[in-house]
Amino acid sequence: MELTLLAALPAALIASNLASIALAASRLRRRKPIAPPDREAAAVSIVVPARGIEPFTAETLERAFSLDWPCYELVFCVAQPDDPVALMITDAMARFPAVPARLLIGDDRFSANPKLNNCIKGWEAARHDWVILADSNVLMPADYIQHLMAAWREGTGLVCSTPIGSRPAGFWAEVECAFLNTLQARWQYAGEALGLGFAQGKSMLWNKPMLDANGGIRALAAEIAEDAAATKLVNGIGLRVNLVAAPFEQPLGRRSLGDIWSRQARWARLRRVTFPLFFLPEILTGVAVPLALALVAADAAGFSLAATAVAVLAAAYLPECALAWTKGWYMSPRMVAAMMVRDLLLPAIWARGWLGGAVDWRGNAMTISTKAMTELEGGA
């Protein structure tokens, strides 16, 4: 009886992993262009908070000015006047004069969230009823707005897109792809399939009158993470968070182990503080726990440990690879190795999420408390 139970536990975890992949696959679509809208399509404001120059900044800026939508404006927000990205934005505005665009500079510190502080001036300046809050490193396709608007249905309060990692340079960037794509995006889409839509701050389509009637953008300061606050606000008024069918790319470039640890530790801590009951079982999402349990069961039953390990790894990673391949996401001969490294890191990242102390946010030490407040040491 004990041996049967011991074998059933890893089997159940592997089955839940397969179920999450199947659920995500049912919600996701391989990216296909959407037809241009008619000339009467609703006008849209895109608010883009920016800070610093990244390897793909020039391309992401050009994409933002090249969207296939009849009426949209770009509102760029930069906190500091000496930020070098401001000059790049000004140059892009001069090269694309046909697209209405503004650059707003200023640091409105009404919350502990630097990104939200940067966005508020853009939100208040937006001229249209439909507003997209878009991170500056999102690689917008020409039909970016079409995909977001297509996901808005009756009962929707917010439409988002998870980031899909692309263009990794080096192995550690491939590990980041393994985190972003077939783990985090997969579980987010699986959650949506089960009626648990969670917001993601990379691309957020809002109906401005609706949010303004429920506290406006300042209401997103209720949590340290604006996407967590958005999820709770939308659910609290009886509406849903929907995800686009084909999420947008975030080109990665080069990453280091330190970059991955810093980012994942911060996100883990944010999830732990804002949604503790959902964070608790995250330790079970990687292969580490089911593999360890399966090896214990195999040893007790006298089965081959090597064969058991191969079977568990194949059951975990082959479906992940199939999900990435069928949806057109980045794949390479090293992706299985990247997934294995990711799953080796997951228990430590999960444990870090339960600990206090500072985590890094773009060079700043951020202390995330259980009351969802932060202290930024050294400025935003």
GIRAHU-V905649 format. One record per pair of residues at least 24 apart in sequence whose ideal C-beta (glycine too) atoms are under 6 Angstrom apart, sorted by the first residue. I is the first residue (numbers start at 0). GAP is how many residues later the second one is. If there is no record, write none. Layout:
# GIRAHU-V905649
i: [I;I]
gap: [GAP;GAP]
This chain:
# GIRAHU-V905649
i: [2;5;6;8;9;9;9;12;12;13;13;17;19;19;20;20;22;22;23;23;23;24;25;26;26;26;27;27;28;28;29;29;30;30;32;33;33;35;38;40;41;42;42;43;43;43;43;44;44;44;44;44;45;45;45;46;46;46;46;46;47;47;47;48;48;48;48;49;49;49;49;51;52;52;53;54;55;59;60;62;62;63;64;64;66;66;67;67;68;72;73;74;74;74;74;75;76;76;76;76;76;77;78;78;80;110;111;111;111;112;113;115;115;119;122;128;128;130;130;131;132;133;134;136;137;137;137;138;138;146;147;150;150;154;154;155;155;156;156;157;157;157;157;158;158;159;159;159;159;160;160;160;160;161;161;161;162;162;163;163;163;164;164;165;165;165;166;167;168;168;169;171;171;171;172;172;172;173;173;174;174;174;174;175;175;175;176;177;177;177;178;180;180;181;181;181;191;196;196;197;198;198;198;198;199;200;200;222;222;223;223;223;224;224;227;261;263;264;264;265;265;267;267;267;268;268;268;271;272;272;272;281;282;285;285;286;286;287;287]
gap: [297;291;290;284;280;283;284;271;277;276;301;301;167;170;298;302;167;170;162;165;166;298;167;162;165;166;161;299;216;217;297;298;215;297;110;109;112;32;31;29;88;28;85;28;84;86;101;28;81;82;83;86;28;86;88;28;72;75;76;86;28;86;88;28;66;69;70;26;28;35;86;33;31;32;83;198;195;79;31;76;77;76;31;34;77;78;74;75;76;27;27;27;47;50;51;27;27;41;42;44;45;27;28;39;24;110;112;261;262;113;266;104;110;97;94;79;80;75;77;73;71;69;67;113;64;65;110;110;112;97;57;91;93;84;85;84;86;77;82;41;72;76;83;46;83;39;40;44;83;42;83;86;87;26;38;85;39;87;83;85;165;85;87;83;85;164;84;84;84;85;84;83;84;85;79;81;82;160;164;85;163;166;167;76;79;84;153;160;161;164;163;143;148;138;141;142;51;43;44;33;28;31;32;42;27;25;26;51;149;144;148;150;45;49;46;98;85;87;94;93;95;81;84;85;84;90;99;81;95;97;99;68;67;57;60;29;56;55;59]
